[in-house]
Amino acid sequence: MTDKTKNDVTIYEEIVKDLAIVSDKTQFHVPIEKVFGAGTLANTESFGGRSLSENTALVDKAIENTNELQNVWNRSHSQWDWKHLNLHYHGDFKNVRQLAAEVTRKKQALNEAKWKHVKSEISIKKLEEKLESDKLEYWQEIDYKIKLAEKRESMATGMVYIEGAMKDLLALNELYEQMKDKFDGFTEDDFEREESKSHLKRSVVQCIRDVRQTGSITKGEQEYLEQIGVNPTRMLFLIREYINKEEAKTDWSVTGLHKFVADLVDELIDVMKVDKTKMEIMGFNPDPSTLLSHSKPVALKLENKGEEDAGS
């Protein structure tokens, strides 16, 4: 190889040298300056009256300065988001179901990342073993080392988002433990029996929003009420009454809303049994089949899990 060729490939040799001296390979990072700001284009004119080399050096400093923000915003939702936006249903079981769906997504993401990490580790090990050979040509060795550098940096940057998913999963688990205070130890049959209340609570809240906005209940929401077994006209009358009272109150909280929805739904389902009446009209057995459900209680509090395990 000529001296000129050796000078042209200095950039590659610098990268692989960095890889060799970094003790914590999960922190490996190749600066932008060493790639775009090196070689034949280094001294070309760039923006701001600076050379490409100077601008890439500034970019590296900007990246280093803002990296710490990823420790805060590397997840999909804040704890506030989970509590106020994602788990906002009036029906407790709907919130548990939403939490279960969110946990499933995070588990899938972490599982995919886990196996991707395993495959990356294997690829890295293979490259390291290839580089131990004393029969490699110069460019072949450079090629392997660049691939190794790429995989090391990809693994390091990807860990930020893996930690974000881990934060989300741990936050959801903490919320799950808090939610158990409202329904310690329920079964799939309990969930099925609570579905009428869960759906009706959702519909009533949406109907209230309709009436606040237009003075009436939309066609789609009327159909939802009828599917549950509730007379939409009667519901409209009660909601108008509630909104008139709501307008006269000075309370800024949603306490009154939650109480109105809960009391109304308890009366319609527990006393009036509108859902059962609807099922009987349709010719269905209103009770869920216990043969199609898991009977083992879930969402047990930690202090009660030992008792359940001992009895099983």
N, C-alpha and C positions, 0 to 999 in steps of 0.2 A: 504494500500500500504506500502511495506517495505521501509526502508531508502535507500537500494540499488537501488530499482526501481525509487525512487524519484531522486536520483543522475543521473541515466541514462537518465532521461527525462528533465534534466535541460536545455538542448539546446532548447526544444520546449517552455518552460516557459520563457526563455530569449527573444525569438522571439516575443511572444505575449505580453510581457511586453513592448518591444520597440513600438509595435503597439499602445499600450494604451497611451504612453507618447508623441508621435509625434503629434504636434498640426496641422500641414498641412499634411493631409493624402495623398495628391497628390505627396508629396515628400518622401513617405515611401520607405525605402530600407533596406533589410536585408543583412548585410555584408557577404561575402563568408566565412570569418573566423569563423563566428558563426555557420556555417553549416558543411563545410568540415574540419575546423580546431578545431572542438569541438567533444566531445564524445569519444568513445573508440579508434578512429583512430588518435586522435590529436597528439600523441607523436610518431607515426610511422615515419620511415626514409623516406625522400622525396629527391628530386633532390637538387644539390648544397651543399650537406652535411648538410642540414637543415631538421627540422621536418616538417610534413604536416601543423601543426599549424603555424609555422614561415613563410612558403611559402604562405599560404593563406592570412596572414596578409600583406605580400608584394604585393600580387595581389590586395587586397582591396585598397592599397595606389596607385597602378598603375591605377586602374579604376577611382579613385577619381581625380588623376592628369590629366587624359586624357578626363574626362567627358566634359570639357569646349569646346572641339573640336566639339562636336555634335551640338553646337549652330551655327557653321559655315557650317558643312557638314551633315546636316540632311534633305537635299532636293535632288531632282533628278538632277537638273541642276543649274548652276550659271547663273546670269543675262547675262554674256558674252556668255554662251552657247546658251541661248535663241536667242540672237541677231545675233550671227555669224554662228551658226550651225543649230539650229532647224528652224529658220525663215529665211532661206537663199535663197528662191526661187526668180527668176527674176520677176515672176508674182505676183503682189500685192495681188490678190485674193487668190492665192495659199498660201501665207503667212497667210492670215486671216483664211483660212480653216484649216491650220495646227494649228494655235493658238486656234481655236475653238475645235479641237480634243484634244489638250493638256488640255484645260480648262475642257472639259468633263471628261477626265481621273481623273483630280484632284478633281472635284466635286464628282465623284463616290467614290473615295477613302475616301474623307472626310465624305460622306454620310454613307458609311459602318462603318467608325470609330465612327461616331455620334451614330448610333444605337447600336454598340458594347459597347460604353461607357454607354449608357442608360441601357442596359442589365446588365452591370457590377455594376452600381449603385444600381439596383434593387437587384441583388444577394448579394451585400454587406449589403444592408438594411435588407434583410431576415436573413442573418447570424447574424447581430447585434441583431435582435429581438429574434432569437433563444438563443443567449447567455445571454439574460435577464432572461431566465427561471432559477428558483432555483432547478429544478428537473434533471438537467443534471448530468450524470456520469462524472467522471474525464476525461476518455479518449475521451468521446464524446465532452466534452468542448474543450479539446486540439485539436481535429480534426476540429471543427468549427473555432477555432482561427487560425489554420494554413491555412485553406482555405481562411479566411479573410485576412491574411497577404499576401498570394499569389496574391489575386485579387487586393489588394491595391498596391503592388509593380508593378504588370503588368500594372495597370492603370497609374502609375507614369512614367514608362519607355516608355510606348506607346505614352505618350503626346509629347515626343521629336519628334517623326516622324509625329505626327499630326501637330505640329507647322511647320515642314518642308514643308508639303503639303500646309499649309496656306501661307507660304512665296512664294512658287511657284505660287499659285493662285493670290496673290497680285501683284507679279512681272509681270505675264501675263496680268493682268488688266491694269497695268501701260503702258505696251507695246501696248495694244489695244488702249488706249487713244492716244498714240503717232502716231499710224498707221492711225488714223482717219484724220490726216492732208492730207493724199493722197487720201482719198475717203470718205468724210463726207456724210453720208446718202445714202447708196445704197440699192437696193432691190434685191430679188432673181432673178428677170428678168435681172437686170444689171449683176449679177454674171454669169448667163447662157450665156449672150451675150459676156462676156469677156473670156469665156472658150477657145475659139480658140487661142487667144493671149497667155493665160496662158500655154496651152499645147505646143504651138509652141516655146515659149521662153525656156521652159524646154528642148525640143528636140534640139533646136539650140545649147544650152550650152553643152549638152551631145555629140552632133556631133563634136563640137569644140574640146572637150577632146579626142574623137576618132581620129580625124585628127592629133592632136598634138602627140598622142601616136603611131599611126600606119600609118598615111598618108591617111587613108580612113575612110569611115563611116561604122560601123558594120551593119550586116544584120538586127538585131533587130531595130536599130535606123532608118534604111532606111524604114522599115515597119511603124514605128511611124510617120515619115514624110508623107508617102503616106496616112496614115489614116487621117491625118489632111488636106491633099490636096496639099502637096508640092512635087515638083520634086527633088528626092535625088541627081541626077547628077548635077543639077544646084546649089543646096545647097553646094555640095562638092567643086565646082569651086569657089563660093563666100567665103567659109570658108578658102580655101587655100590662096586666095588673102588676107584675113584679117590676117591670121597667118604670112604671109610674112611681112606685115606691122608691126604687133605686135613685131616680132623679131627685127626690126630695131629701135623700140622705146626704150627710156631709162626710161620710166615711170614704177615704181614698183607697182602702184595701179591697181585696176580692173576697173577704170573709163572707159577706152577705151572699155573694154569687154561689160560692161553694155550698153554703147551707141550703139555699133555695133548691139547687140542683139535687143535692143528696136527699133532702126531705121529700121532694116531689117524686124522685125515682123510687125511693123506699115505699112510698104509698102506692104507686102504680104497679110495682112488681110484687111486693110482699102482701099488700092488702087487696088491691084490685085484680092482681094476677093477669094483667093484660097480655103478657107474653104467652101464658099457658092457654088462654082463650084463643089467641091467634093460631097456635099449634093445633088445637082441637078443631078449629074451623077448617084447617088445611088437611086434617085427617092424620096428623102425626102424633106420636107419643111425646108429650112435652118434656119428659124426663130423659136425660142423656143415658146411654147404655154404659153401665159400669164395666161391661165385658170388653169395651174398646178403650179403656183408660188404664194408665198405671196407677196402682193403689198406694205405692210407697210415698209417704210425705216428703216434701222438699221444702227448702227455705227454712230449715230448722235453725234456731239460734245455737251458737256454739255450746252453750251450757246444756242444751237439750239433746245434742247429737250423741253424747255418750249413752244416755238412757235409751235412745232409739236403737243404737248399735247393739246394746246389751240385750235388748228384747228381740232382736232379729236372729 
